[in-house]
């Protein structure tokens, strides 16, 4: 009998108590047919996010979910590092990233999982700006800005790019095992470095269209400062591809650790 793949569903969460319940509620039998375990990584939320997750778990006892609380506020990139490390240490084959703010829809991944074409790539990345993608409540200004940046990155790294950082992605754990991502930023620009690293390390990638909505979410993006920083990162990579092996963090964290609070 063929060994069943172990797929981890990782949900980063920060101050999204209203949205996280909707995200957890969307995880139904179709998704659980493929997903072995779910971890919600709480990045030291200051609202009722953690309580909402624990209450949902208590009332849905069959949901294979664990809650991890970061020992510090590591940022979104830092939460990825916690989850990737968890996936490596616990023998998972793949990790799916689904943001806890209910902008992405986990069911967009069903065609990917059912067809199994993720097995042919190191990572499969959700894209908000492909022709078949569906955007709700996303401003034209932000859409155009993102598309421009996608083109700039595609030109800079010499590879097609349809999204630099949606909240719905899937990675093969084998591509993560040397932990090259540890030096990447702990903030929202983590995924930008991941895109450049995919090119540098000759990893294979496939983008697929997703739906994306903005309703009651609170954005943590500081648009102007992030835009400038991202352009500098890209310019550095274009001038010297080896820069992706350098240090991108403002503060060095020796151990991205988290406490499991679900027992």
Residue pairs with C-beta under 8 A, 6 or more apart in sequence:
4 36
5 36
5 93
5 94
6 36
6 37
6 91
6 92
6 93
6 94
7 34
7 35
7 36
7 92
7 93
7 94
7 95
7 96
8 35
8 36
8 37
8 38
8 39
8 83
8 86
8 87
8 90
8 92
8 94
8 95
8 96
9 27
9 31
9 35
9 37
9 38
9 39
9 95
9 96
9 98
9 106
10 38
10 39
10 41
10 80
10 83
10 86
10 87
10 95
10 96
10 97
10 98
11 20
11 23
11 24
11 38
11 39
11 40
11 41
11 98
11 99
11 100
12 41
12 43
12 76
12 79
12 80
12 83
12 97
12 99
12 100
13 20
13 40
13 41
13 42
13 43
13 45
13 49
13 50
13 53
13 100
14 42
14 43
14 44
14 45
14 49
14 76
14 79
14 100
14 220
15 45
15 46
15 47
15 49
15 218
16 45
16 47
16 49
16 100
16 101
16 102
16 217
16 218
17 45
17 47
17 48
17 49
17 51
17 52
18 216
19 100
19 101
19 102
19 216
19 217
20 40
20 49
20 52
20 53
20 56
20 100
20 101
20 102
21 52
21 56
22 102
23 98
23 99
23 100
23 101
23 102
23 106
24 40
24 53
24 56
24 60
24 63
24 65
25 56
26 105
26 106
26 107
27 35
27 38
27 63
27 106
30 107
30 110
31 106
31 107
31 109
31 110
32 63
32 64
34 113
35 64
35 96
36 64
36 92
37 64
37 65
37 66
37 92
38 63
38 64
38 65
38 66
39 65
39 66
39 67
39 68
39 83
39 86
40 53
40 65
40 66
40 67
40 68
40 100
41 68
41 70
41 79
41 82
41 83
41 258
42 49
42 50
42 53
42 67
42 68
42 69
42 70
43 70
43 73
43 74
43 75
43 76
43 78
43 79
44 69
44 70
44 72
44 73
49 100
50 67
50 69
50 261
53 65
53 67
54 67
54 261
54 262
56 63
57 63
57 65
57 67
57 262
65 262
66 260
66 262
67 260
67 261
67 262
68 82
68 86
68 258
68 259
68 260
68 261
69 258
69 259
69 261
70 78
70 79
70 82
70 256
70 257
70 258
71 257
71 258
71 259
72 78
72 253
74 81
74 82
74 186
74 253
74 256
75 185
75 186
75 187
75 188
75 190
76 186
76 187
76 188
76 190
76 220
77 184
77 185
77 186
77 187
77 188
77 189
77 190
77 191
78 186
78 253
78 256
80 97
80 181
80 190
81 181
81 182
81 186
81 256
82 256
82 257
82 258
83 95
83 97
84 95
84 171
84 173
84 176
84 179
84 181
85 179
85 256
87 95
87 173
87 176
88 173
88 176
88 177
88 179
92 173
93 172
93 173
93 174
94 118
94 170
94 171
94 172
94 173
95 170
95 171
95 173
95 176
96 106
96 109
96 168
96 169
96 170
97 167
97 168
97 169
97 170
97 171
98 104
98 106
98 167
98 168
99 167
99 168
101 167
101 217
101 218
102 213
102 215
102 217
103 167
103 212
103 213
103 214
103 217
104 126
104 166
104 167
104 168
104 210
104 211
104 212
105 168
105 210
105 211
106 168
108 126
108 168
108 208
108 209
108 210
108 211
109 126
109 168
109 170
111 208
112 118
112 124
112 170
112 208
117 124
117 206
118 124
118 170
118 172
118 206
120 204
120 206
121 172
121 204
121 205
121 206
122 171
122 172
122 174
122 175
122 198
122 203
122 204
122 205
123 169
123 170
123 171
123 172
123 175
123 198
123 203
123 204
123 205
123 206
124 169
124 170
124 205
124 206
124 207
124 208
125 162
125 163
125 166
125 169
125 170
125 205
125 206
125 207
125 208
126 163
126 166
126 167
126 168
126 169
126 207
126 208
126 209
126 210
127 133
127 162
127 163
127 166
127 207
127 208
127 209
127 210
128 135
128 138
128 146
128 163
128 166
128 210
128 212
129 143
129 146
129 147
129 150
129 162
129 163
130 162
130 163
130 207
130 208
130 209
131 209
132 209
133 209
133 210
133 211
133 212
134 209
134 210
134 211
134 212
135 143
135 211
135 212
135 213
136 211
136 212
136 213
136 214
136 215
137 213
137 214
137 215
138 212
138 213
138 214
145 227
146 163
146 164
149 164
149 227
149 230
150 161
150 162
150 163
150 164
151 161
152 231
152 234
153 161
153 164
153 192
153 195
153 196
153 234
154 160
154 161
156 234
156 235
156 237
156 238
157 195
157 196
157 199
157 234
157 237
157 238
158 199
159 198
159 199
159 205
160 207
161 195
161 207
162 207
163 207
164 191
164 192
164 195
164 230
165 188
165 189
165 190
165 191
165 192
165 195
166 210
166 212
168 210
169 191
175 201
175 203
180 197
180 201
180 245
181 190
181 193
181 194
181 197
182 256
183 245
183 246
183 247
183 248
183 249
184 190
184 193
184 194
184 197
184 248
184 249
185 193
185 248
185 249
185 250
186 249
186 250
186 251
186 253
188 220
188 221
188 226
189 226
189 229
189 230
189 233
189 248
192 230
192 233
192 234
193 233
193 244
193 248
196 233
196 234
196 237
196 244
197 203
197 244
198 205
200 237
200 241
200 244
200 245
233 248
236 243
237 243
237 244
